[in-house]
Amino acid sequence: MPEGRAAGGRPPGSDERPEAPWGKAPLAELAILAGIVCLAIGIFGSHEALIGVGVGLAAVGGMEVAIREHFAGYRSHTTLLAGFVFVVVVGVLFYVAGLVLAYALPIGAVCFAIAFYLARRAFQRASGGLSFRIGGMRG
């Protein structure tokens, strides 16, 4: 790795948002907008399925941006990523596996802790050793 560069190939102090793999097309933003529109139609038209579709679309768009920024070392989204793992694990255990919520929550908490640790380490590698980066603050 060249000197003065973070693991992601960018200079450590670079404030450029990482580019999406598909280029300049705003797919994440369009997914979020479509999710908001589906939510509005679902809420005001009493369509429960559209509410779920809207939440799903907005979540996919937001998570894509968070994953791209986090693993490029641009901005840490450790808690968001670990929280997403928690929600998915608890949801699968409760709704799919039929596990009692009192058992699903602690398992989800353990998965959250593991995901938090792994995501934090991944950000530290990608950012050149920083543990967090919020706007102009570096830590």
Backbone hydrogen bonds, N-H to C=O, Kabsch-Sander energy under -0.5 kcal/mol:
donor,donor_aa,acceptor,acceptor_aa,energy
5,R,2,P,-1.2
6,A,10,R,-3.2
7,A,125,R,-0.9
8,G,126,A,-1.2
9,G,6,A,-2.0
14,S,11,P,-2.0
20,A,23,G,-0.6
23,G,20,A,-1.9
25,A,22,W,-0.5
27,L,25,A,-1.9
30,L,26,P,-2.2
31,A,27,L,-2.4
32,I,28,A,-2.2
33,L,29,E,-2.5
34,A,30,L,-2.7
35,G,31,A,-2.2
36,I,32,I,-2.3
37,V,33,L,-2.5
38,C,34,A,-2.6
39,L,35,G,-2.4
40,A,36,I,-2.6
41,I,37,V,-2.6
42,G,38,C,-2.7
43,I,39,L,-2.8
44,F,40,A,-2.7
45,G,41,I,-2.0
46,S,43,I,-0.5
47,H,42,G,-1.8
48,E,46,S,-0.7
51,I,47,H,-1.3
52,G,48,E,-1.7
53,V,49,A,-2.3
54,G,50,L,-2.6
55,V,51,I,-2.4
56,G,52,G,-2.4
57,L,53,V,-2.9
58,A,54,G,-2.4
59,A,55,V,-2.3
60,V,56,G,-2.5
61,G,57,L,-2.3
62,G,58,A,-2.4
63,M,59,A,-2.8
64,E,60,V,-2.1
65,V,61,G,-1.6
66,A,62,G,-2.3
67,I,63,M,-3.0
68,R,64,E,-2.4
69,E,65,V,-2.7
70,H,66,A,-2.5
71,F,67,I,-2.5
72,A,68,R,-0.9
73,G,70,H,-1.3
74,Y,69,E,-2.2
75,R,69,E,-1.0
76,S,133,R,-0.7
81,L,77,H,-2.5
82,A,78,T,-2.4
83,G,79,T,-2.6
84,F,80,L,-2.1
85,V,81,L,-1.8
86,F,82,A,-2.2
87,V,83,G,-2.5
88,V,84,F,-2.4
89,V,85,V,-2.7
90,V,86,F,-2.7
91,G,87,V,-2.5
92,V,88,V,-2.7
93,L,89,V,-2.6
94,F,90,V,-2.6
95,Y,91,G,-2.7
96,V,91,G,-0.7
96,V,92,V,-1.3
97,A,92,V,-2.5
99,L,93,L,-3.0
103,Y,100,V,-1.7
104,A,100,V,-2.1
105,L,101,L,-2.4
107,I,103,Y,-1.4
108,G,104,A,-2.5
109,A,105,L,-2.4
110,V,106,P,-2.1
111,C,107,I,-2.2
112,F,108,G,-2.4
113,A,109,A,-2.3
114,I,110,V,-2.3
115,A,111,C,-2.7
116,F,112,F,-2.9
117,Y,113,A,-2.2
118,L,114,I,-2.5
119,A,115,A,-2.8
120,R,116,F,-2.4
121,R,117,Y,-2.1
122,A,118,L,-2.2
123,F,119,A,-2.2
124,Q,120,R,-2.3
125,R,121,R,-2.2
126,A,122,A,-2.3
127,S,123,F,-2.5
128,G,124,Q,-0.5
128,G,125,R,-0.6
129,G,124,Q,-3.1
134,I,137,M,-1.2
135,G,133,R,-0.5
137,M,134,I,-2.7
139,G,132,F,-2.0
